[in-house]
């Protein structure tokens, strides 16, 4: 036998057969389906048969066998506490409490510090109402493990449920000797409150604050005493807290509570002293809330001028300190100037603005310069409105315009605000000169709009026309400018001018929003009553853009554009239907099924609204069928939606035949070229 053959006759050297058909299977199986079948075909879990004990002898055999299993498991691994617990629970379920106790005791001999064993053991005794045994067990637990708070909580809860309040208090006292965590003390305080022993609760809190001297614990003690009206004791508690905590551990909330307490009892001067003492002894980062409360306090009870001066002084120090580290932080400069303007004198505010504008940005980045220019504008407004110094305000505007790098970028807002300032001073010539200079140095659409708005308000329409011409020379692609120019001429009754402007606009090669321009032109012709001109515009627009929305708008226009009543005439409906039919034939010729579907949907809506049942049935008969098809892409196959139109079904076989003929011709040309080579 050949060495490459195995007994079964299989040749190991033979290559596996190639898969000829790599197309996906007709029935696809998903992972979700596989998981669902696993769940459906899963066999039921095996359950051991139930045993029925006929007599006491079989019961004894069962118990002996079960105990032997547990004892063997324990003998193999004595440290597995779970086995001990199951053994004890089994004995308990049989009512053999003595045996269950024996198992628990043996488990404690193995691991005398295991918390679970103690808890399960105590639960068993409490469940069977063996109170003394449970009490003795908790005593053992808290003696061996005094730092386990769960034992103490269970112990006190049991005593309280039994009505042994004195016993529960004794347990709490034993627990507190170990100085536990805060929630243990809180539990003791709540316990005393439940039985209206408020003096004892206060005594517990007094011991508590010496063990855990956090400010919040002092506040708990003070609030409890304050709830009983002992004013002197509350004041004493706050004083003790301030003495014992020291400057390192003082908290602003302690001062706030102390001051509010004094305020509540009409001790205004005491509260003011407490606020000031807290602000003097606490750092700035830890006294924000205290400072806010002090401000509110002084606004209510003190001299407003004094407190606002104090507040402004402190904030001024903060801002100046921050600006020493970051001199180009314009947000801080804005805060400082607004503070000086609202709280300080005119000279101090002017000095702050002068210092702020000296911090010229180092980078030629317009985003950085925006905040800086905002400072200049506020400076000019301050000089004009608050200081009433017109010459200084004019100088501020001019200095600002001189410092802006206009060759890189400019700020139209500054030019416009300066022009408005000159207008307020009744100097129209200077305002026009400023805006003209701006358009000569750095023309922008925003500058043109501001200048145009000014001249429109002055009703200088000749100047407005000149400005529109200049703006269109600067940016002929701005459709908004063309539309506004034409609308102005239409409002003035110059329809021929408006028509000429629209004609010039639509002839531009590049427009930013041509659809708005054409719509405005058509609306203008409709408003003028030139329906035929509007129809010609639609025809021109269709030749230029060939967009589906244009066709639909055209059809709707024919139905409503020249109607004096709300109901269109039969002629109008026929014209609209003709436009829809033209659109359908157009996109059919261009082989754009998606556009054809949109046209038919809009046409059908039109027929539902204005047509007859016959015309609606005609359109319904033209509606295509949606077909899911698959096509090959680079990484596999994908599904797509195709449309089959009723009037295209007869052409499908011919198209398929032509496609096969084209492929045959290409193949034959390849064969001929190979033969010649």
URRASUL-V521736 format. One record per pair of residues at least 12 apart in sequence whose ideal C-beta (glycine too) atoms are under 7 Angstrom apart, sorted by the first residue. I is the first residue (numbers start at 1). J is the second residue. D is the distance in Angstrom with one decimal. If there is no record, write none. Layout:
i=I j=J d=D
i=I j=J d=D
//
This chain:
i=70 j=83 d=6.9
i=70 j=87 d=4.3
i=78 j=110 d=5.4
i=79 j=110 d=6.7
i=81 j=107 d=6.5
i=81 j=111 d=6.3
i=81 j=114 d=5.8
i=81 j=116 d=6.4
i=81 j=117 d=6.3
i=84 j=103 d=6.2
i=84 j=107 d=3.8
i=84 j=117 d=7.0
i=85 j=120 d=5.7
i=87 j=103 d=5.0
i=88 j=100 d=4.7
i=88 j=103 d=4.1
i=88 j=104 d=5.2
i=91 j=103 d=6.0
i=92 j=124 d=5.6
i=97 j=128 d=6.4
i=100 j=124 d=6.4
i=104 j=117 d=6.4
i=104 j=121 d=4.4
i=112 j=144 d=6.5
i=113 j=144 d=6.4
i=113 j=145 d=6.2
i=115 j=145 d=6.8
i=115 j=148 d=5.8
i=115 j=150 d=7.0
i=118 j=137 d=6.8
i=118 j=141 d=4.5
i=118 j=151 d=6.8
i=121 j=137 d=5.8
i=122 j=134 d=5.2
i=122 j=137 d=5.0
i=122 j=138 d=6.1
i=122 j=154 d=6.7
i=125 j=137 d=6.2
i=126 j=158 d=6.4
i=131 j=162 d=6.4
i=134 j=158 d=6.5
i=138 j=151 d=6.2
i=138 j=154 d=6.8
i=138 j=155 d=4.2
i=142 j=155 d=6.5
i=146 j=178 d=5.2
i=147 j=178 d=6.9
i=149 j=180 d=6.0
i=149 j=181 d=7.0
i=149 j=184 d=5.9
i=152 j=171 d=6.8
i=152 j=175 d=4.5
i=153 j=187 d=6.9
i=155 j=171 d=5.2
i=156 j=168 d=4.9
i=156 j=171 d=5.0
i=156 j=172 d=5.9
i=159 j=171 d=6.0
i=165 j=195 d=6.2
i=168 j=191 d=6.8
i=172 j=188 d=4.7
i=172 j=191 d=6.5
i=176 j=188 d=6.5
i=176 j=207 d=6.9
i=179 j=211 d=4.9
i=182 j=212 d=5.5
i=185 j=204 d=6.6
i=185 j=208 d=4.3
i=188 j=204 d=5.2
i=189 j=201 d=5.0
i=189 j=204 d=5.3
i=189 j=205 d=6.1
i=192 j=204 d=6.4
i=198 j=228 d=6.1
i=201 j=224 d=6.4
i=202 j=224 d=6.0
i=202 j=225 d=5.9
i=205 j=220 d=6.3
i=205 j=221 d=4.1
i=205 j=224 d=6.2
i=206 j=221 d=6.6
i=209 j=221 d=5.7
i=213 j=244 d=6.0
i=213 j=245 d=6.6
i=215 j=241 d=6.9
i=215 j=245 d=6.6
i=215 j=251 d=3.8
i=215 j=253 d=6.4
i=215 j=254 d=4.6
i=218 j=237 d=6.7
i=218 j=241 d=4.0
i=218 j=254 d=6.5
i=219 j=253 d=7.0
i=219 j=254 d=6.6
i=219 j=257 d=5.5
i=221 j=237 d=5.7
i=222 j=234 d=5.3
i=222 j=237 d=4.6
i=222 j=238 d=6.0
i=222 j=257 d=6.9
i=225 j=237 d=6.3
i=226 j=261 d=6.6
i=231 j=265 d=6.2
i=234 j=261 d=6.2
i=238 j=258 d=4.4
i=241 j=254 d=6.0
i=247 j=281 d=5.6
i=250 j=281 d=6.3
i=250 j=282 d=6.2
i=252 j=278 d=6.4
i=252 j=282 d=5.9
i=252 j=286 d=6.0
i=252 j=287 d=5.2
i=252 j=289 d=5.4
i=252 j=290 d=3.9
i=255 j=274 d=5.8
i=255 j=275 d=6.9
i=255 j=278 d=3.4
i=255 j=290 d=5.6
i=256 j=289 d=6.6
i=256 j=290 d=5.8
i=256 j=293 d=5.1
i=258 j=274 d=5.2
i=259 j=271 d=4.3
i=259 j=274 d=4.4
i=259 j=275 d=5.3
i=259 j=297 d=6.9
i=262 j=274 d=6.5
i=263 j=297 d=6.9
i=268 j=301 d=5.2
i=271 j=297 d=6.5
i=275 j=290 d=7.0
i=275 j=294 d=4.2
i=275 j=297 d=6.3
i=278 j=290 d=5.2
i=279 j=291 d=6.5
i=279 j=294 d=6.6
i=295 j=307 d=6.2
i=295 j=311 d=5.8
i=308 j=343 d=6.2
i=312 j=339 d=6.0
i=312 j=343 d=3.8
i=312 j=344 d=6.9
i=315 j=339 d=5.8
i=316 j=339 d=6.3
i=319 j=332 d=5.6
i=319 j=335 d=5.9
i=319 j=336 d=4.2
i=319 j=339 d=7.0
i=327 j=359 d=5.4
i=328 j=359 d=5.5
i=328 j=361 d=6.7
i=330 j=371 d=3.8
i=330 j=372 d=5.7
i=330 j=375 d=6.4
i=331 j=371 d=6.9
i=333 j=356 d=4.1
i=333 j=359 d=6.8
i=333 j=375 d=6.0
i=334 j=375 d=6.6
i=336 j=352 d=5.5
i=337 j=349 d=6.8
i=337 j=352 d=4.8
i=337 j=353 d=5.4
i=337 j=356 d=5.7
i=337 j=375 d=6.9
i=337 j=378 d=6.5
i=340 j=352 d=4.2
i=341 j=382 d=5.9
i=341 j=386 d=6.6
i=346 j=386 d=6.8
i=346 j=387 d=5.2
i=349 j=382 d=6.4
i=350 j=387 d=6.9
i=353 j=379 d=4.2
i=353 j=382 d=6.5
i=356 j=375 d=4.9
i=357 j=375 d=5.8
i=357 j=376 d=5.9
i=357 j=379 d=6.3
i=360 j=403 d=6.7
i=364 j=405 d=6.0
i=364 j=408 d=5.1
i=366 j=409 d=4.8
i=373 j=411 d=5.2
i=373 j=414 d=6.3
i=376 j=396 d=6.6
i=376 j=400 d=4.0
i=377 j=414 d=6.9
i=377 j=417 d=6.1
i=379 j=396 d=5.2
i=380 j=393 d=5.1
i=380 j=396 d=4.3
i=380 j=397 d=5.4
i=383 j=396 d=5.8
i=384 j=421 d=6.8
i=390 j=425 d=6.4
i=393 j=421 d=6.7
i=397 j=418 d=4.3
i=397 j=421 d=6.3
i=400 j=414 d=5.8
i=401 j=414 d=6.2
i=401 j=418 d=6.8
i=406 j=441 d=5.2
i=406 j=442 d=5.0
i=410 j=442 d=4.1
i=412 j=444 d=5.1
i=412 j=446 d=4.0
i=412 j=447 d=4.7
i=412 j=450 d=6.8
i=415 j=434 d=6.3
i=415 j=435 d=6.4
i=415 j=438 d=4.0
i=415 j=447 d=6.1
i=416 j=450 d=4.2
i=418 j=434 d=5.4
i=419 j=431 d=4.1
i=419 j=434 d=5.0
i=419 j=435 d=5.1
i=419 j=454 d=6.9
i=422 j=434 d=6.5
i=435 j=447 d=6.8
i=435 j=451 d=4.6
i=439 j=470 d=7.0
i=443 j=474 d=4.9
i=445 j=475 d=6.2
i=445 j=478 d=6.3
i=448 j=467 d=6.3
i=448 j=471 d=4.2
i=451 j=467 d=5.8
i=452 j=464 d=6.0
i=452 j=467 d=5.2
i=455 j=467 d=6.5
i=461 j=492 d=6.6
i=464 j=488 d=6.7
i=468 j=481 d=6.7
i=468 j=485 d=4.4
i=476 j=508 d=5.5
i=477 j=508 d=6.4
i=477 j=510 d=4.6
i=477 j=511 d=5.2
i=477 j=512 d=5.3
i=478 j=512 d=6.2
i=479 j=511 d=5.3
i=479 j=512 d=5.8
i=479 j=513 d=4.5
i=479 j=514 d=6.6
i=479 j=516 d=5.4
i=479 j=517 d=4.3
i=482 j=501 d=6.4
i=482 j=505 d=3.8
i=482 j=517 d=6.0
i=483 j=516 d=6.7
i=483 j=517 d=6.3
i=483 j=520 d=4.6
i=485 j=501 d=5.4
i=486 j=498 d=4.4
i=486 j=501 d=4.3
i=486 j=502 d=5.4
i=486 j=524 d=6.7
i=489 j=501 d=6.4
i=490 j=524 d=6.3
i=495 j=528 d=6.0
i=498 j=524 d=6.3
i=502 j=521 d=4.3
i=502 j=524 d=6.5
i=505 j=517 d=5.5
i=506 j=518 d=6.7
i=506 j=521 d=6.4
i=518 j=541 d=5.3
i=521 j=537 d=6.0
i=522 j=534 d=5.1
i=522 j=537 d=5.2
i=522 j=538 d=7.0
i=525 j=537 d=6.4
i=526 j=561 d=5.7
i=531 j=561 d=5.9
i=531 j=562 d=4.3
i=534 j=557 d=6.9
i=534 j=561 d=6.2
i=538 j=554 d=4.3
i=538 j=557 d=6.5
i=542 j=554 d=6.8
i=548 j=595 d=5.1
i=548 j=598 d=5.2
i=548 j=599 d=6.7
i=551 j=579 d=6.7
i=551 j=583 d=3.8
i=551 j=599 d=6.5
i=552 j=602 d=4.8
i=554 j=579 d=5.2
i=555 j=576 d=4.7
i=555 j=579 d=4.0
i=555 j=580 d=5.0
i=555 j=606 d=6.8
i=556 j=576 d=7.0
i=558 j=572 d=6.1
i=558 j=575 d=4.1
i=558 j=576 d=4.3
i=558 j=579 d=5.7
i=559 j=572 d=5.3
i=559 j=573 d=6.3
i=559 j=576 d=4.1
i=559 j=610 d=6.6
i=568 j=610 d=6.2
i=573 j=610 d=5.2
i=573 j=611 d=7.0
i=576 j=606 d=6.4
i=580 j=599 d=6.5
i=580 j=603 d=4.2
i=580 j=606 d=6.7
i=583 j=599 d=4.7
i=584 j=596 d=6.0
i=584 j=599 d=5.0
i=584 j=600 d=6.6
i=587 j=599 d=6.2
i=593 j=624 d=7.0
i=593 j=643 d=4.3
i=597 j=624 d=6.3
i=597 j=643 d=6.0
i=600 j=619 d=6.5
i=600 j=622 d=6.0
i=600 j=623 d=5.7
i=603 j=619 d=5.4
i=604 j=619 d=4.9
i=604 j=620 d=7.0
i=607 j=619 d=5.3
i=621 j=646 d=6.3
i=622 j=646 d=6.5
i=624 j=643 d=3.8
i=624 j=644 d=5.8
i=624 j=645 d=4.5
i=625 j=644 d=4.8
i=626 j=641 d=5.7
i=626 j=643 d=6.4
i=627 j=642 d=5.0
i=627 j=644 d=5.6
i=628 j=641 d=6.4
i=629 j=642 d=4.9
//
